[in-house]
Amino acid sequence: MKPAPFAYCDPQTLEEALELLARHGEEAKILAGGQTLGPLLNMRLAMPAVLIDINGIAALEHRRADTKGLAIGALTRQSALEDDADVGALQPLLALTLPQIAHRAIRNRGTVGGSLAHADPAAEWPAIATLLGAELIVQSRARGTRIIPVQEFFITHLTTALAADEILCEVRLPPSAPGSGYAVLEFARRHGDFALAGAMARLTRDAAGRLRDPRLVLFGVGKRPERASCAEAMLAGARPEAGLFAAAAQTAAGETDPYDDLHASARYRRHLAGVLAGRALEQAFARTGEDGHA
Ligand SMILES: Cc1cc2nc3c(=O)[nH]c(=O)nc-3n(C[C@H](O)[C@H](O)[C@H](O)COP(=O)(O)OP(=O)(O)OC[C@H]3O[C@@H](n4cnc5c(N)ncnc54)[C@H](O)[C@@H]3O)c2cc1C
């Protein structure tokens, strides 16, 4: 199929792009890597009057590391981060997760911002941002810069707090606490497919061997990735003993609100989420005290 006709603009600066968005609003769509938008246009599930191609805006393709963590420009390609050993060392969750996103050819074009703005509940970037407590930096001509905490950014399936005249410019990830262990586990029918369910965990031990600020996120099992807050509360301050992770995983599965679709039933997704959560907690714990990942 072919897309419906549209006007094409390729601004070379953020100011130009914001001006175009301010002018066209709901009629316009931003084109980043095109890995999601391309098929949507071809199937006429998206029919914007104006396509604003942001690939020429070099200022959106940056990364910066400092004591506040890692700031990643929205136009950064998934594969560029995957190939950057410094990024993996600073944020071990990225080194573990990026290779699991789609296929390498898709990661070569697909951008961090495109994945976050699209907000697929089964996608890895929204789950990463949720687990780490990211901040999303967005800009519009009318309101300037807004910093949106991740818990306010993802609203529901394919819906974020981004307004029609806003561009997602940067995601900021807080620094990884020394000795934290991470794990990401997901299940898909075919390599490269979106996960039917996935679990991400981060565990850190204090000097007394108690778990500090544990994080567990389940994705693909609801309208957006969610922290399993009851399970996290069970883990916080506990000394890992036999059965703790299995019990927390069961609690986490009970916190999910999965859906039936042609790929899997809600019941199956909840079961899968529990199994993956248990394994992710075990793996993350085994990695605590190391450099964070195997
Ligand atoms: C076969 C296949 C398998 C895939 N499997 C996975 C997978 O397993 N896991 C996964 O996470 N992803 C997967 N993807 C999606 C892929 O990761 C894409 O990179 C991602 O969804 C969109 O990124 P993009 O840069 O291509 O965005 P685009 O397709 O260009 O845009 C996507 C949407 O975001 C908007 N947008 C883009 N950038 C911005 C911005 N800076 N500000 C505001 N709005 C913006 C666009 O207007 C559009 O609505 C898969 C894709 C394909 C084709």
PDBQT file of the ligand as one rigid body, heavy atoms in Angstrom, charges set to zero:
ROOT
HETATM    1  C1  LIG A 301       9.448  -5.510  12.700  1.00  0.00    +0.000 C 
HETATM    2  C2  LIG A 301       9.603  -4.564  13.857  1.00  0.00    +0.000 A 
HETATM    3  C3  LIG A 301       9.847  -5.081  15.111  1.00  0.00    +0.000 A 
HETATM    4  C4  LIG A 301       9.994  -4.224  16.189  1.00  0.00    +0.000 A 
HETATM    5  N1  LIG A 301      10.238  -4.775  17.419  1.00  0.00    +0.000 NA
HETATM    6  C5  LIG A 301      10.407  -3.963  18.469  1.00  0.00    +0.000 A 
HETATM    7  C6  LIG A 301      10.688  -4.496  19.759  1.00  0.00    +0.000 A 
HETATM    8  O1  LIG A 301      10.811  -5.702  19.957  1.00  0.00    +0.000 OA
HETATM    9  N2  LIG A 301      10.822  -3.615  20.788  1.00  0.00    +0.000 N 
HETATM   10  C7  LIG A 301      10.709  -2.252  20.612  1.00  0.00    +0.000 A 
HETATM   11  O2  LIG A 301      10.836  -1.524  21.582  1.00  0.00    +0.000 OA
HETATM   12  N3  LIG A 301      10.470  -1.722  19.409  1.00  0.00    +0.000 NA
HETATM   13  C8  LIG A 301      10.324  -2.550  18.344  1.00  0.00    +0.000 A 
HETATM   14  N4  LIG A 301      10.060  -1.986  17.113  1.00  0.00    +0.000 N 
HETATM   15  C9  LIG A 301       9.934  -0.522  16.993  1.00  0.00    +0.000 C 
HETATM   16  C10 LIG A 301      11.290   0.165  16.809  1.00  0.00    +0.000 C 
HETATM   17  O3  LIG A 301      12.026   0.044  18.013  1.00  0.00    +0.000 OA
HETATM   18  C11 LIG A 301      11.179   1.682  16.476  1.00  0.00    +0.000 C 
HETATM   19  O4  LIG A 301      12.440   2.185  16.560  1.00  0.00    +0.000 OA
HETATM   20  C12 LIG A 301      10.362   2.577  17.365  1.00  0.00    +0.000 C 
HETATM   21  O5  LIG A 301       9.092   2.144  17.633  1.00  0.00    +0.000 OA
HETATM   22  C13 LIG A 301      10.078   3.948  16.742  1.00  0.00    +0.000 C 
HETATM   23  O6  LIG A 301      11.225   4.640  16.574  1.00  0.00    +0.000 OA
HETATM   24  P1  LIG A 301      11.433   5.483  15.237  1.00  0.00    +0.000 P 
HETATM   25  O7  LIG A 301      12.601   6.345  15.465  1.00  0.00    +0.000 OA
HETATM   26  O8  LIG A 301      11.473   4.565  14.076  1.00  0.00    +0.000 OA
HETATM   27  O9  LIG A 301      10.121   6.411  15.234  1.00  0.00    +0.000 OA
HETATM   28  P2  LIG A 301       9.136   6.803  14.055  1.00  0.00    +0.000 P 
HETATM   29  O10 LIG A 301       8.572   5.571  13.429  1.00  0.00    +0.000 OA
HETATM   30  O11 LIG A 301       9.754   7.787  13.151  1.00  0.00    +0.000 OA
HETATM   31  O12 LIG A 301       8.016   7.538  14.930  1.00  0.00    +0.000 OA
HETATM   32  C14 LIG A 301       7.198   6.823  15.833  1.00  0.00    +0.000 C 
HETATM   33  C15 LIG A 301       6.190   7.799  16.465  1.00  0.00    +0.000 C 
HETATM   34  O13 LIG A 301       6.846   8.685  17.365  1.00  0.00    +0.000 OA
HETATM   35  C16 LIG A 301       6.690  10.045  16.947  1.00  0.00    +0.000 C 
HETATM   36  N5  LIG A 301       7.990  10.681  17.209  1.00  0.00    +0.000 N 
HETATM   37  C17 LIG A 301       9.202  10.232  16.807  1.00  0.00    +0.000 A 
HETATM   38  N6  LIG A 301      10.172  10.988  17.315  1.00  0.00    +0.000 NA
HETATM   39  C18 LIG A 301       9.574  11.954  18.051  1.00  0.00    +0.000 A 
HETATM   40  C19 LIG A 301      10.067  13.045  18.845  1.00  0.00    +0.000 A 
HETATM   41  N7  LIG A 301      11.385  13.270  18.988  1.00  0.00    +0.000 N 
HETATM   42  N8  LIG A 301       9.167  13.831  19.467  1.00  0.00    +0.000 NA
HETATM   43  C20 LIG A 301       7.829  13.595  19.361  1.00  0.00    +0.000 A 
HETATM   44  N9  LIG A 301       7.316  12.575  18.630  1.00  0.00    +0.000 NA
HETATM   45  C21 LIG A 301       8.182  11.766  17.992  1.00  0.00    +0.000 A 
HETATM   46  C22 LIG A 301       6.305   9.977  15.481  1.00  0.00    +0.000 C 
HETATM   47  O14 LIG A 301       5.552  11.102  15.085  1.00  0.00    +0.000 OA
HETATM   48  C23 LIG A 301       5.484   8.700  15.448  1.00  0.00    +0.000 C 
HETATM   49  O15 LIG A 301       4.174   8.953  15.917  1.00  0.00    +0.000 OA
HETATM   50  C24 LIG A 301       9.908  -2.813  16.017  1.00  0.00    +0.000 A 
HETATM   51  C25 LIG A 301       9.679  -2.278  14.736  1.00  0.00    +0.000 A 
HETATM   52  C26 LIG A 301       9.524  -3.144  13.668  1.00  0.00    +0.000 A 
HETATM   53  C27 LIG A 301       9.295  -2.561  12.304  1.00  0.00    +0.000 C 
ENDROOT
TORSDOF 0
